[in-house]
Amino acid sequence: MILICVSFVFWGSPSWADDDNELIVVAGQVKVKPEKEKEFISFSESLISPSRAEAGAISYSFYKDGTQDNVYIFYEEWKNQAALDYHFQTPYFKEFVKKAPDLLAEPPVIKIYHVASLKVLN
């Protein structure tokens, strides 16, 4: 099994409104049609850079699940709901939503968590 991991974390304070201490975590799982896997990877990788460049992005990661064939995981952290709402309105995200049904073997499972508190263990 091969695990593909593309991950990046922004350190410091992004230029987003600091008065909203909400953290939004998006965890998405998709099962890709085997014959569309290369196209899906390429298209998904094209989302990484512009998504990370958004002012409210904290982290944006894309992984291949090492335990299931053709399953991929998106893991995202956003400064607040406004940042995630902005992301959902970007042209590249809208294009992904439009193109995804042709690439996926089944509907995606997407969970959005509103984090009330956070403790980082070092």
N, C-alpha and C positions, 0 to 999 in steps of 0.2 A: 504494500500500500504506500502511496505517496501522499504526503500532506503538503498542500500549497498554502503558504501563509503570506499575506501581504498586509502589514500592519504599520501604523504610525500613530504616535501620540503627540499632541501639541503641548508643549510646556509653556508655562507663563499664562498671562491673562489675554485671551483673545479680545479683539475690539468689539465685543458685544455688550449689551447692557449688564453691568455688574450688580444692579439692584435686584435682580431676579436670581435667587440662589437655587433654582430648580435644576435638577439633572435629569435628562431624558435618555434612556437606553433603548435602542432598537435592536432586537435579535430576530433575524429572519432566516428561515431555512427554505431552500428550494431544491426540488428534484428536477434535473435537466434531462431532456430527451437525449439518449446516447449519441445519436447522429448530429445533434446540435451542440455538443459539449464544447468544442473548440470555439465556435461562434459565441457561445454564452460567456466563456472565459474572457475572450477578447473584448466583448461588449462591456462586461462587468468591470474589467480592469480600466476601461476608459472612464468610468465614473469616479474612480478613486481620487485622482489628482484634483479635479474641480470640486468634489465634495469636501476634501480636506482643506481647500482654500476658502471655503465659506467661513464667514466671521464667527458663526456660532458653533462650528465643529470643534469637538474636543478630540475625538478619535473616529476613524473610519477604517474598518478591516473587512477583508474578504478571504474566506478559507474554503479549501476542499475538505469535506469530511473524510477522514481516514478510515472510517468504519462502514460507510455505506457508499455503494457505487452511484455516481452521478448526483451526489448531494453536496450542496454548497451552503455555507453559512455567511451571513452578513452580520457584523457586530459594529454598532455605531453608538457614540456618546455625543449628546448635544447639550449646549449650555442651558437651553430652556425650550419651552414649547414653540415660542416664536421662531427660534432658529430652525427647528424641525419643520415647521410650517413653511418657512422660506425654502428649505431644501426641497420639499414636495412640489414647489412651484417652479423650480428651475427647469430650463429646457431639456437638459440631459436626463434628469430624473423622469420627466414626462415621456421622453423618448423611450426610456427603459421600460416604463409601465406599458407603453403602447406595443413594444416589441416582445416583451416577456412571454405572453401567451403562446407565441409560436415556438419558443425555446424550451418551455417547461413541460414536464410530463404530467404534472398535477398542480393544483393551486398552491401558491406559497403559504407558509405558516409564518406570520409576522407578529411578534409580540412587542408592545411598547410599554416600557416601565417608567413610571414617574418616581424617582428616588427621593425619599423623604430625608434620609441621612446617609452619610458615607464615611467609612473608616478605612483608611489605607494602611495595610500592614506592611511593614518593612522588614 
